[in-house]
Amino acid sequence: MVTWTDFERATIQDIFSKIDYDIVGPDALSRCLIVYPWTQRYFGSFGNLYNAAAIASNPKVAAHGKVVLGGLEKALKNMDDIKQAYADLSVLHSEKLQVDPDNFKLLADCLTIVVASQLGKDFTPEVHAAFAKFLAVVVAALRKQYH
Ligand code: ZNH
């Protein structure tokens, strides 16, 4: 059972209130596809992922980035039981999409970088630590239904 300090709760809420969903989701997903190109294999239906410029301007990548951020919002709203909130999403990634779960961490790292660049000096080590914990719980919940 994950427990959160008041600081962590307030910080996670604050991060989500400050970031621009329409930028962070698309930027994090496109960064993941560029930096870790093997993650592209799951997005065969997204058309041209030929180079960094194509990925960054691909409307399907942008749309899916927003979907992923919507997924994070679900975790935000269910911080006391992210595993339960993510049960169906975990089954989907495992059984239907067959995404290698190691990739969740890679996308989480890209999310961290993009959020850091949006928050600037507000992304202190303490804020970073709270966000890292949140993403670790999200990644663990996504992995939960893999066996
Ligand atoms: Zn995922 C889908 C979330 C990661 C791949 N996703 C999805 C969705 C969501 C998500 C919400 C939708 C679902 C439905 O529809 O129902 N993801 C998510 C999150 C994360 C993720 C939150 C982390 C953080 N994914 C991921 C990765 C990958 C993926 C890493 C790879 C690499 N997903 C995916 C796919 C899909 C999804 C492929 C499907 C898409 C379409 O549209 O088709």
Residues whose N, C-alpha, C, O or C-beta is under 5 A from the ligand:
A	BS01	ZNH	T39 Y42 V67 V68 G71 L72 L97 V99 N103 F104 L107
